[in-house]
Amino acid sequence: MDHISRIGVFIAVVKAESFAGAARALGITSSAVSKQVQNLEQDLQVKLLNRTTRNVSVTEKGAVYYERVARALEDLQEAQEQIYELKSRPRGPLKVSFPQSLGIKYFRETIASFAAKYPEVELDVSLDERFVDIVNEGFDLAVRIGALKDTSLIARRMASCPFVVCASANYLETHGTPEEPGDLAHHNMLAFTGNTGLHDWRYQDATGQIGQVSLRGNFKADSGDILCSAALQGVGIAILPVFYVAEHLKNQALHAVLPDYATSPKRDIYAVFQPNRFQSTRQRLFVDHLVSTCKRLPWES
């Protein structure tokens, strides 16, 4: 194994904080990983890692070396990718994250068609409702829903994602239709428990004024799909991202409530990725592919 390859092994150990973890990531044995790090230390005549029976950590000199060589290997990878770009042949790994429900409902065909069109791109797709750590988990990009905040990441807006207050005709016939936000306090409001926020609704009226109403209800879940099903069954009123309810609003299985008020702050769908000096062709093509799909979303068109 050459010197650059040994550096790659060392970087994998630091990232995994263990020889075993690096071995799994690289597809080699733990003993091979340990041997290559030892060879690197002999080449440099310096101790890079502290080893115990429980864990592995970098020495002070190892930390300085890691910071420089990790960036250098990224530069080498970027140079290789630029060569591939000159050949007009996007290839290489692309790790992406989607919110589970949105990804399944509206992007699964798009993802598959991209894979078919660019077979040399190695797609790794994660569908998860949790907020992934793009940097530490090694994602090239993540699709996120929300109000864009100040961030060190780069974001490209792809579509709107309004939250809709809605209920079934049966519920509204039985319990009445709210005419103003304060009326929601007297209804059974379905609660989403997937975040740490209070069970309330923050809204904006037609004049731009912001208001807030506390909600109550006897049904809660950490799944928007479950809450949508409960609303369809007449359990209560739901406040959900439009992608959960768009088809049900169209066929009138659900009806929008308080249409003159908008959930605040405004939410959108973004592609978010790490700022790099070089953005790979495969990444740009994938985002463009998503943007094209977003133009055809039912609430956008």
Secondary structure, 3 states (H helix, E strand, C coil): CCHHHHHHHHHHHHHHCCHHHHHHHHCCCHHHHHHHHHHHHHHHCCCCEEECCCCEEECHHHHHHHHHHHHHHHHHHHHHHHHHHHCCCCCEEEEEEECHHHHHHHHHHHHHHHHHHCCCEEEEEEECCCCCCCCCCCCCEEEEEECCCCCCCEEEEEEECCEEEEECHHHHHHHCCCCCHHHHHHCCECEECCCCCCCEEEEECCCCCEEEEECCCCCEECCHHHHHHHHHCCCCEEEEEHHHHHHHHHCCCCEECCCCCEECCCCEEEEEECCCCCCCHHHHHHHHHHHHHHCCCCCCC
